[in-house]
């Protein structure tokens, strides 16, 4: 699926999402307001790193669906998320339960986003080779999904702060990148511009007039 909105629009909506959450949770105005005392997860580290790109691809698809919807309706909303209690084994083999976001897929098993798993908070940083717009789309998606978990068992504003902080950094990078591109375009325009009449004085103009114009 292709992109439904421009990069500029994607950055603007991400920035507005951050501003909205800061208005709801003023403590998020402080980039240092994070809380990631996560419970160790049961899978081996190697298995988790294999899982990173797979989950990223799934969320890219979901983010692009939302963008396509925005292009048609001017609304960005994810309707396919359920919040429910999920039970799973921890690293000691004990069964633990937590509130998770469960996202239905048209094909294949559902995506389960567990706020107790480090993969949720490191997903974007583990995929730095991906296009910046995909990183912003996925991180915006995570923020939209998890902001609705605040106040439910096991999820704090501090954990949301970690997700918001990453999105804030991506927005900053996008603006720096756009500034560099704008500078390059201006430089190419200046270098490639042909001198027009306003740059070259008329050949038959008297010297006195040239001096006055100078």
C-alpha positions in Angstrom: 0.0 0.0 0.0 1.3 3.4 -0.9 1.5 6.6 1.2 -1.8 8.3 1.8 -0.5 11.7 2.9 2.6 13.9 2.3 5.6 13.9 4.6 4.8 17.4 5.6 1.2 16.5 6.6 2.5 13.4 8.5 4.9 15.5 10.5 2.2 18.1 11.2 -0.2 15.5 12.5 2.5 13.9 14.6 3.4 17.3 16.2 -0.2 18.0 16.9 -0.6 14.6 18.5 2.3 15.4 20.8 0.8 18.8 21.7 -2.6 17.3 22.4 -1.1 14.7 24.8 0.9 17.4 26.6 -2.4 19.3 27.1 -3.9 16.2 28.6 -0.8 15.1 30.6 1.2 18.3 31.3 4.1 16.3 32.7 4.9 15.1 29.2 6.1 18.6 28.4 9.3 17.5 30.2 11.2 15.2 27.8 12.8 13.5 30.9 9.4 12.3 32.3 9.8 8.6 31.5 9.2 5.4 33.5 10.5 2.2 32.0 10.9 -0.3 34.9 9.9 -3.2 32.6 9.4 -6.7 33.6 11.9 -9.1 31.8 10.1 -10.9 29.0 10.3 -14.6 28.5 11.8 -14.8 25.1 15.5 -14.9 24.4 17.1 -11.7 23.2 18.0 -13.3 19.9 14.4 -14.3 19.3 13.2 -10.8 20.2 15.5 -9.1 17.7 14.2 -11.4 15.0 10.7 -10.3 15.9 11.5 -6.6 15.6 11.3 -6.2 11.8 8.3 -8.5 11.6 6.3 -6.3 14.0 7.6 -3.2 12.4 6.3 -4.3 9.0 2.9 -5.1 10.5 2.6 -1.7 12.0 3.8 0.0 8.8 0.8 -1.6 7.1 -1.6 -0.4 9.9 -0.1 3.1 9.8 -0.6 3.3 6.0 -4.2 2.2 6.3 -4.8 5.1 8.6 -3.1 7.5 6.2 -5.2 6.2 3.3 -8.3 6.7 5.5 -7.1 10.3 6.2 -6.7 11.0 2.5 -10.4 10.0 2.0 -12.1 11.3 5.1 -9.7 13.8 6.7 -9.7 11.7 9.9 -6.9 9.6 11.3 -8.4 6.9 13.5 -7.6 3.2 14.2 -10.8 1.3 14.7 -9.4 -2.2 14.9 -7.9 -2.1 18.4 -9.2 -4.0 21.4 -7.9 -3.6 24.9 -8.0 -6.7 26.9 -6.2 -8.8 29.5 -3.7 -11.2 28.0 -2.0 -14.0 29.8 1.5 -15.2 28.9 4.6 -16.9 30.4 7.4 -14.8 31.8 11.1 -15.7 31.7 10.7 -18.0 34.7 7.9 -19.9 33.1 5.2 -18.4 35.3 2.0 -17.2 33.8 1.5 -13.5 34.1 -1.4 -11.3 32.9 -1.4 -7.7 31.6 -3.6 -5.2 29.7 -2.6 -5.3 26.0 -3.6 -3.7 22.8 -4.8 -6.4 20.4 -4.9 -5.4 16.7 -6.9 -7.5 14.3 -5.3 -8.2 10.9 -7.1 -9.1 7.7 -4.9 -12.1 7.3 -2.8 -13.9 9.8 -2.8 -13.7 13.6 -3.6 -10.6 15.6 -0.8 -8.1 16.6 -0.5 -8.0 20.4 1.2 -4.9 21.8 2.2 -5.7 25.4 3.3 -2.5 27.3 5.5 -4.7 29.5 7.7 -5.7 26.6 10.8 -3.7 25.7 10.1 -4.3 22.0 7.3 -1.8 22.1 9.6 1.0 23.2 12.6 0.0 21.1 10.8 -0.9 17.8 11.7 2.3 15.9 15.3 2.5 17.2 15.8 -1.1 16.2 14.9 -0.2 12.6 17.1 2.9 11.8 17.5 1.9 8.1 13.8 2.3 7.4 12.5 5.5 5.7 12.0 8.3 8.2 8.3 8.7 7.2 7.7 5.0 8.1 9.5 5.5 11.4 7.2 8.5 12.1 4.1 6.6 11.0 4.8 3.6 13.2 5.8 5.7 16.3 2.6 7.8 15.8 0.6 4.6 15.7 2.1 3.3 18.9 1.4 6.7 20.6 -2.2 6.7 19.5 -2.7 3.1 20.6 -1.0 3.4 24.0 -2.3 6.8 25.0 -5.6 5.1 25.6 -4.0 2.7 28.1 -3.0 5.4 30.5 -4.7 4.8 33.9 -5.3 1.1 33.2 -3.4 -1.5 35.3 0.3 -1.5 34.5 0.5 1.5 32.2 1.6 4.9 33.4 2.0 8.4 31.9 5.8 7.8 32.3 5.6 4.9 29.9 3.7 6.9 27.5 6.3 9.6 27.9 9.0 7.2 26.5 6.9 6.7 23.3 6.1 10.4 23.0 9.8 11.3 23.5 10.8 9.1 20.6 8.1 10.6 18.4 9.3 14.1 19.3 12.8 13.2 18.3 11.6 11.9 14.9 9.6 15.1 14.3 12.8 17.1 15.0 14.8 15.0 12.6 12.2 15.4 9.9 12.2 19.1 10.2 16.0 19.2 10.1 15.9 17.0 7.0 13.3 19.3 5.3 15.4 22.3 6.2 18.5 20.7 4.6 16.5 19.9 1.4 15.1 23.4 1.2 18.6 24.8 1.5 19.8 22.5 -1.3 16.9 23.5 -3.5 17.7 27.2 -2.9 21.4 26.6 -3.6 20.6 24.8 -6.9 18.2 27.5 -7.9 20.8 30.2 -7.3 23.6 28.3 -9.1 21.4 27.4 -12.1 19.7 30.7 -12.5 20.5 32.7 -15.7 21.1 36.4 -15.3 18.0 38.3 -16.3 17.6 41.9 -17.3 17.7 43.0 -13.7 21.2 41.5 -13.2 22.7 42.8 -16.5 22.5 46.6 -17.2 21.4 47.5 -20.7 24.4 47.6 -23.1 23.4 51.0 -24.5 22.6 52.6 -21.2 24.8 55.7 -20.4 27.6 55.1 -17.9 26.2 57.7 -15.5 22.9 55.8 -15.2 24.8 52.6 -14.5 26.7 54.2 -11.7 23.5 55.6 -10.2 21.9 52.2 -10.4 24.9 50.6 -8.7 
